[in-house]
Amino acid sequence: MYTLKKSLGQHFLKDENISRKIVQTLLEKPFVRLVEVGPGGAALTKYLLEVPGIDLKCVEIDDEKVQWLEKTYPVLKGKIIHESFLDINQPFDAPFTVIGNFPYNISSQILFKVLEWKQDVECVIGMFQKEVAQRIASAPGSKVYGVTSVLMQGFYTVEYLFEVDENSFTPPPKVKSAVIRLVPLTEPVAMKSQRSFFVVVKTAFSQRRKTLRNAVKALFDAEILSDPIFDKRAEQLSVADFAALTFKLK
């Protein structure tokens, strides 16, 4: 079989009903190419292999899991990218979907990696720590609304799908989990550039208890800072508000 490695944040899904539910969610939107992040013990993989007519690639960093997967599912030979997801090149040159029970210790970084490929990522379905999933999906005014919320919602519609109990995993994590889906916005948010959007958002939330004026004063001229929007705190601004500010940077 295989061993669990705490160093890689491994908690393997054992609830077959949840595995099937995630794959059923995946099948709600058409796709041809699919990347699974961290197949591990094949809780999802075994069902993904049953989906006809798709090109599947799996990204797995753990040597032992790669060997076990290839031995247990010989069809996976040549389909496993044996690296960290954070280090790989874009796995397909055409539109693809991403799915996974994401390692919780790098789940936000996985999403930022996906953003680098946003022109080709047509859907993401991922299992996250519940608090992280709530943060990604949260709306302005929420206490958990922050950098990840705004950056992801600047390019994707986020759907909070369902929660998963700790006992659905081996070993049970100390936190609850949730599955979310991200689909590209049908109408992109207008912004000066992705880089300027990132700068404004990250600077604004770096001092989230302060008014926006105090947090981002180095980025804007004094006359711009007189606008009443700068009386607000970062968590009170919508994604569109942040995007609009990018056109007013110094």
N, C-alpha and C positions, 0 to 999 in steps of 0.2 A: 504494500500500500504506500503510504507516504506519511511524513511527519508535518506537524504544524509549527511554523516559525513565528514566534512573537516579534522578532526583529523586523519582519515584513508586514506586521499588522494583520496576520492571517486569521480570519474568522470565516469558516466555510459554511455556506448555506446548506441546510439539511432538509428543510421543509419543501417537499416536492410540490405542494399546492402553490407555494410562493414562487418557486421556479417557473412553474407553468403559467402563473399569472403574469409574471414579468415578460415571458416570451409571447404570451397572447397580446400584451400591450404593444410589444415590438411589432407584431404582425398587423396592427391597426393602420400602419402607414407603409406604403410600398417601398421597397428598397432592393438593390441588387448586390451591393457590396457591404460587408459588415465587419467591424473590428470589435472583438471582445477583449476587454481589459481585465487581466488577471483571471484566467479560467480556473486556476487552482484545482479543486477536486471535481471539476466538470459538472457542477450543479446546474448551470445554464447550458454549458457546451453540448451536453448530450441531447438536449432538445433543439439547440440551434443546428446541429448536424442533420436533423430531420426536416429542416426547412428546404424545400426543393428549389433548385435554380439560383442559388446565391453563391457568391464568392466570399468565403469566410477566412479571416485571419485572426489569430489569437496572439496577444502580447503577454508573455510570462517571463519574469526575471529569475524565478527559482529553478535551479538546475534539476532538482529532484522531481518537481512537478512536471517539467518538460518531458523528462524521461518516462514518468508514469503515464502522462497523457498520450504520448506517442505509442507506448506499449498497449495501453488500454483501448485507444481509438486510433488504429493505424492510419485511418483516412486523414488524420491531422498532420502526418509527416509532410513537411514542406509548407505548412500553413501557420506554423508557430514562429513568431518573432521573439527570439530569446534575448530580450533586453528590458530595461525599465521603460515604461511608457513615456516617461519624461525625457528620455534620451533618443527616441526613435525618430526617423524621418517620416514624413507623411506616408502612410501605408498604401494609399491608392492615389492615382492621378485623376480620378473621376469621383463624382459625388459618392459619399459613403455614410453609413450610420455607425454610431458607437454605442456599445452596451457593456455593462459590467457591474459586478458587486465590487465597487471601488475600494481599494485599501484606504481606510479612513484617515491614516496619517498623511496621505498625499492627495486627498480627494479634491481640494481646492486647486492644487497645482495641476491636476489632470484637466480641470475645466479651463484653466488659463492656456494649457497646451492646445486644447480644442479650439480656443479662440484664434490661435495662430493659423489654424486651418479652416476658419469659418466659411471661406468661400466654397468649400467642398463638403462640409459636415452638414448633412440634411436632417439629422435627428440624433439626440443623445438620450439614452435611457439608463439611469444609474441609481444604484443603491448607495445612500450616504448615511452618515450619522444624522439622526433626526434633526438636531439643532442646526447642522450645516444645511440640510435640505430646506428647513424653514427659512434660514437666512437667504439662501439663493432665491427663494420664491417670494420673499416678503415685500410688502408695499411701503411707500413713504409713510413716515410717522411711527412705524414699528420700532421697538427697541433693538431689534436684531437686523434692521435694514442698514446695510453698510456697503463697503467697497465691492464685495462679491456680488451682492444683489444688483447694484447699478451696472457694473461692467458686463455681467451676463445678460441682464435685461435690455442692455443697449443694443443687443444683437439677436437675442432669442426670446421667445415666449416661453415662460416657465410654468409647467403644470405640476402641482403637488398631487401625486396620484394616490398613494396609500402607505400606511405605516406597517412596520414589521417588528414583531416581538423578539426580545433577546433570545428566547428559547428556540427560535428557528435556526440558530447557528451552533456550530461546534468550533471552539468552545463559545459559550454565550458571551457576547461583549457586555461591558458594563453600561452600555448606552442603548437606547432604542434607535431603530433605523427607519428610513423612509425612502421610497422610490419616487423620483421625479423624472419628468420628460422635458427636454428642451427642443424647440422647433424654431428655425430661423423666422424672424419677423417678415411678414409679407411686404411691409413698407419699412425700409431701414430708417432709423432715426438720423436726422440730418445733423452732422457734426463736422467741424473743421478737419479733423483727422482722428484716427484711433489713438494716436499717441497723445494728442492734446486732451482728448476725453479722459484717458487714463491719468494724466497729470492732474487735471482739475479734480477728478473724483478722489484720487488717493490723497491729495493735499487737503481737500475739504474734510475728509474723515479722519485725518491724522490728529486733529484736535476737535473731535466731534462735540465736545461740550461748549466750545466757543461759538460765537456767531460766525457765519460764513465770512463776514468782512475781516475778522481777525485771523481766521484760519488761512485765507487765500490772498491776503493783501499784497504779497510779493508778486502775484501773478497778473494783477490788473492795475491800470492807471487809476488815480484818485477819483476822476470824474465818473468812471464806470462803477467804482465802489460806493458811490452815493445812491445807487439804485436800491430801492426798498428790499429787493430779493436778498441782499446781503445782510439784512437784519435777521434772517432765518438761520437755523442750524442746518448742517448738512442733511440730517435725517428727514428734514421737512421738504427737501427738493425732490421733484420727480426726475426720472431718467431724462425726459425731454428738457427739463430745466438745466441739468448739467450739460447736456449736449449743446444747448443754446449758448451757454457761457463760453464754450470753446471758441466761438467767433469773436469774442470780446477780449481775448487774452492779449497781453502786451506783444 
